[in-house]
Amino acid sequence: MADVRTFLRQIHAELDRRADLTKKADARKKWLAQIDTYRQEWDKFVAPGFSDDTTPINPQRAALEIDKALPENAILVSDIGVHHNWLLSFCKPKRPDSLIGSMGFGPMGFGVAGVMGAKFAAPDRPCVSVCGDGAFFMHANVLGTAVEYNLPVVWVVWNNYAYASIRGLQRGYLGGRELATDFHDPTTGQRYNPDFAAMARSCGVEGVRVDRAGDLGEAIRKGIAANKPYLIDVDIAAGIGLSTAEMAKREGADVIIASRNVERLDAAADKLNAIAIPADVTSDDSVAKLFRACGPVDHVVVTAAQLRTGPFKTVAMEDVRSTMEGKFWGAWRVARSAEIRPGGSLTLVSGYLSIRPRPNSAIVSAANGALESLARALALELAPVRVNTVSPGIIDTPIRAAMPEEARRDMLAKTAAALPVGRVGVGEDIARQILSFMANGFATGSIVYLDGGALVT
């Protein structure tokens, strides 16, 4: 309440005082235009991640696929975890009540059970929970509840084998150390989690597993269409290089990782709290620049491989050269440029095709054999730096995600049945041997074939 005359006088006086409003408005427009340029730069920077088909699944791509798969009336319930950050960054809710999250003190499990509450409140709307593996395992009893009350909800379990958000905080605040936040088998050291899809099926819930970004959206759509409780176990797994980096980090090493895939590199660096340097092993300058940035190091591991193959008579020479560039000459460049301290090690990763070739893979066999010969020669030339090679057999790493899913599973199952150990290898199996080469000061010029017994069958 105010006297009208007095109020108008005050308004006029304030307007007179702000005589430079036009100037301020122009400045504001200039600032907003500058923000638009930042936004355009950001959009250009993140654009490759939206089409990234590599595995582990690019979290940016995962968020996009989840967002694209949700109907306009869907309710997305996000639990607490690293996935929450990606959803907030790249999911675009279509209406005000379509994304439910919980911040504050980070109550793990909110999204696991909260999705059922959303379904009770909005029975006609699709309800999907995105939750971490840690949170889901804390509250896995929801599976029975969903069956008991016939609640057609979908859980997307972001399975990265860790309390990854807590692990990141530990490494950030504790100088790279972590405690009880990585999930590993205590005897083998391999990554460990229950088979969440199998767990769901044992409770009467449809359960599937996804390890390719391109399959995630379709799995969500199928889960919604099923109109019954449905769980999607999304494997955010690690290949040999990342497994080695993770294991070395757990042993207290300061880790530097390099890759030409910047988005994937950044995601791995964030996960490991490691230094990331973009590099391309097919470029002399890029490799030289990498090791100028690194300076002297104790150990170097080369897992890079860009393999293209086909029938010997018809495979394109461009593919043949590309395979040698990525697999053999890449390792050569690294060995020449790396400044490894005396007593340190260089470990190369070849493959069983060097001594057990198969049709349509002559160039890969040749590249692997050349790499093993190179390691023996370098063990003499680079001494006292130690040089060794690990030659894996069939390993279930994300590199196989390019195969059709049914074919991949069939191949892995048949291989496992034929091996004395009864299973195929995983990235951690190879990583453990690489770390052994780092630690064993008496090992040089050695080649270890890790194939589950394939060479003796």
N, C-alpha and C positions, 0 to 999 in steps of 0.2 A: 504494500500500500504506500502511495506517495502522493504529494500534491502535484497535480499535472503540470502547472507552470514551473515549479521548481525542477521537476524531473526533466522537462524538455530543455530547460536552460543547461542542466548538467549534461544532457546528451549532446547539445550543440557545442558545449565547451570541449567535450571529449573528442568530437569530430574535428574541431579546429586543431586540437592537439595532435591528432593523427592525420595531418594534412599530407603526409607522405605515404598514404595507403597505396596509391597506385604504384609507387616505387617498390613497396614491400610486396605487392601482388606480383610484380614483374620478377622480383627476386625469387618468390616462391615458385613461379612457373619455371624459372631456370633450374631451380633445385629439383623439381619434379621431373623435368626433362633429363637431368643428370641421372636421377634414379632409374629412369627408363633405360638409359644406356647400360647401367649396371645390370638391370634385369635381362637385357638382351645378351650381355656377355655371359651371365650365369646360365641362361637357357642354352646358349651355344656350347658352354662347357659341359653341361650335364646331358646334352642330347645323345651322345653315343651310348650312355648307360641304358637308355630306353630300348635299345635294340641289341643289347649285349646278350649273346647266346652262350657265353662261356659258363663254365662251372668251376668252383662253387657258384651258385646262383647269385648274380649281382643283386644286392639288396635293393638298389634303386629299381632294377627291372622287376623284382618280385613285387615291390609296392605298386608299380604300374599295372602288372598283370592282375593283382588283387583288385585294384580300383576299376579296371576295365571289365572284370568279370561280374561285378556286383550290379544287380538291377537298380533302377532309380529309387525304388522304395525300400531298398535293403538297409538293415542296421548293422554297422560294423562296430564290434566291441573289441577294443585293443587292451591287452594286458600290459604290464610293465616289462620293459626290456629294451634291447637295442633296436628291435623291430619297430617299437613305438616311435622312435625318432624318424625312421624312414617313412612310416605311414603318415606322420604329421607333415613331412616335407613334400611328399609326392602323391598322396591321395587327395582327391578333390571331392569332398562331400557334396552330394547333389541337393541336399536339403538340410535345414538346421539340426534336425534330430537324427541324422544318419551316421554320425561318428561319435561313439562314446568311449572316453578314456578316463584314466585316473592318474593324477600327478601327485602332488603333495609328498607324502612319505613313501610313495611307491609300493602300494599293497599288492604283492605278488599273488596271483590267483584271482584277482578281481575279474579279469576278462574270461577266465576259464568257466566260472560259474555264472558270471553276469550275463552271458549270452542267453542262458536259460531264462533269467529274469526278463530279459528283453523280449523273448518269445512269449512268455506268459502275458506281458503287457501289450504286445502287438502280434497276436497270433496270425494275422494275415500278411505279415511282412517277413521276407527272408532275413534270418539272423546268422551272422558269421562272426566267429571269434578268431583273432590272430593272437597267438600266445606263444611264449618261449617254451622250450623243452623243460627248463627248470620249473617254471610255474605250473605247467601242465602236470608234471609228475607229482608235484605237491598236492594236487587236487584231482587226481585221476578218477576218484570215486564219482565224479560227475557223469561218467559213462553209464553207470548203473542207473543213476537218477534219470537221465535222459530217456533210457529205455523204459523205465518204470512208468514215466509220465508221458511217454510217446511224444517227445519234443523234437521236432525235425530241425535241429540246429547243426551248424557246420563248424568244426574246429580246424583251423590251419595251424599246425604245430611247427614253429620256426626252429628247426632242430639243428643247433650249432654245437651241441655237445659241451655246453658250458653255461654257467651263470655269467654270460658274456658282459653284461653291463657292469656287474660287480667286479669282474675280472679287470675291465678297463680302468675302473677307479683304483683298484689295488695297484695296478702297474703304474698308473699315473702318479699316485701319492707315495708309493713305496719303492720307488727307484726300479721299476720293472718287475718286482717280485709279485707272485700271486700265491694264494693259499686256498685250496679246496674249492676252486671255482671252475677248473677244467675237469671234465668227466672222463676218467680213464680206468681201465682194468688194472688192479693193483699188482698183478703178477706179470702181465704182458706189456703193460703200458699203452695198449691200443685204446683208441677212443671208445667210450662205452656209453650206451644208453639202452633202455629197453626198446624193443620193436613196438613203437606206439601204434602202428597200424594193426599188428597182430594182437596187441593188448585190447584195442577197440573191438576187433572181431570176436575176441573171447568173451566180451561183454554183450554181444548182440548188436554192436554198432558197426556199420560198414566202415572199413579202414583201408586206405590206399597209401602208397608211398610215391613221392615225386622227387626227382633229382634234376629235372631240366626246366628251365624258365618257361619254355614254350608250352609245357604241359600243365603249368600251374593254373592258368585261367580256365582251361577246359575242365580240370579237376574240380574247381570251385563251382562252375556252372552245373556239372554233373551232380555234385553234392547237394546243391540247392534243389535241382530237379528231382532228386531221389525222394524228397519229402519224408525223410526219416533221419535219425541221428547219423552223422557222417563225420569221419575224421580223415584229414589229409596230413600225412607226415612228410614235411618238406626237408629233404636232406641238404643242409648247408655244410657240405663235406670239404675235405682237404685233399689235394693231390700230394705227390711225393715232395715237391719243393716246399709247400706250405707245411706239411707234416714235419719235415726236417726242421724248418724254422721254429715251429711250435715246440718241438722237443728240445732244441738247443736253448730256447728261451727258458724253458722249465729248469734246465740245468744251470741257469745263471748267465748265459752268454748274452753279450750285446749283439743284436742281430740287425743286419742290413739286408733288405730284400730288393730285388730289381726285376722288372718286367716291362715289356713294351705296351702292355694293356694297362693304361693309367687308372681306369676306374677300378679294375680288379685289384691292382696294386694298392690303391688307396684303401680299399675295403680290407685287404689283408693286413696292411700296416696298422689300421685302426684296431683290428682284432688282436694283433700281437703287441701293440705299443712299440713298434719297430720303426727304424728309419727306412723310408722308401725312396728309391731313386729310379726314375724311368730310364730304361735302357733297352736297346735292341741288339741282340747278339749277332745279327746279320750285318751290322754296320761297324766298320773299324773305328770310326770317330766316336760313335755312341759308347762302345765298350771302353775305349781309352778315357773318355770323359767320366764314365762311371768310376773307374779305379783312381782317377785323379781326385775325385770327390771323396772316395773312401779312405785313401791313404793306406798305410801298412795295415794288414789284417793277419789273423792267425789261421783262418780256415776259409776255403772257398768251395762251394758245391755248385755244380752245373747240372741242372735238370732240364734245361730248355730243349724243346723238340718241336719242329714244325714238319710233321711227316706227311708226305703225299706219295702214294704208291699205286700200283696197278700191274697188269700183265706186262712182262718184260718187253715184248715186241711192240706194244702199243702205248705204254705209259709215256706221257709227254715229257720231253727233255726239260721243259721248264719246271715240271714237278720233281724230276730227278735232281736238278740243280738246287731247287728250293730245299729239298730234304737234306742234301749235303751241307748247304749253307747254314741251316738251322741246327742240325744235329752235330756235324763234325767241325766245320769251320767256325761255328759259334764257340765251341769248346776251345779250339785252337786260339782264337782271339782272346778269350778270357785268360787262358794260360800265359799268353805273352804279355798281357797288360797288367795282370794282378801282381801286386807287391806283397808277397806272402812271407811272413817272418820265418827265419830258420827254425826248423822243427815243426812248422805248421804243415797243413795238408791241403791238397787239391783233390776233390773226389768228383769223378765223372759218372754219369749214369748212362749205361748202354742199353742192352736188352737181349733176351734169350735167342732172338733170331740170328745172332752172330754165329751160334754153333748149332742151332736147330732151325734152319730156314724152312719157309713154307712158300707154296706157289703165290705169285702175284705180290711178292714183297722183297724182291731182289735188292732194291736200292736201300731198304731199311736194314736188311742183313749186312750189306756192304758197309753202310754207315756205322752200324754197331761194331762190326769187326774192326774197322779203321780206328774207332774211338778206343777200343781195348788195346790195340797196338800202340796208339799214341800214348796211352797212360804208361805202358811199360817203358817206352822210350823216354818220356818225361821224368820218370822216376830216377833215371840216370842223369839227365841234363839239368834238372832243377834241384837236385840234392844240395843241401840237406832238407829241402822241402819234400815231403812225402806225397806221392801221387798214386791213387788207387781207383778202381772201378767197381761199381755195383751193377750187376746185370739182373734186372728183375724178370720174372716170368709173367704169367697173367695176373695183373693187379687190378682190383676194382677201384679205380680212381675216377674223378670227374671227367677225364679225357675220353672215357668210353660213353659219356652221355650223348655223344653225337650219333651213336647207333640207335636204331629203332628200339624202343623199350623192350618189347617182347623178345626180339632177337638178342639183345644184350643179356637179359635174364636167362634165356635158354643157353647161351654160350657159357655164361659164368657157372650155371648149375652143372652142365656137362663137364666143364673143366674141373670143378671141385670134386665131382664124383670119381674122376680118373686119377686124382692126385693122392699120394699116400697120406698127406695131412688132412684130406677131406674138406679142404676149403681153398678158395683163391686168396691171394694176398691183398693187403690194404696198404695205403700209403705209410702207415706207421711201421709196418714191417721193414720197409726199405729205409725209412728214416733212422730206425734203430741201428742198422748196419752202418749207415753213413756216420752216425755219431761214434760208433765203435772205431771206425777208421780215423776219426779226428783224435780220439783219446789214446789209441794204441800207437805209441811212438816207434814200435818195431815193424809196423805194417807199411810197406811201400812196394809198388810194382805188382800189387795183388789184384786179382779179379775174383769177386765172390758172386756166385750164381744163386740167387734167391728165387726159387721156382716151385717150392712146395714138393720137391721130389720129381718134377717132370722129366728131368734128364735121366733118371734111373728107371723110368717106366717104359 
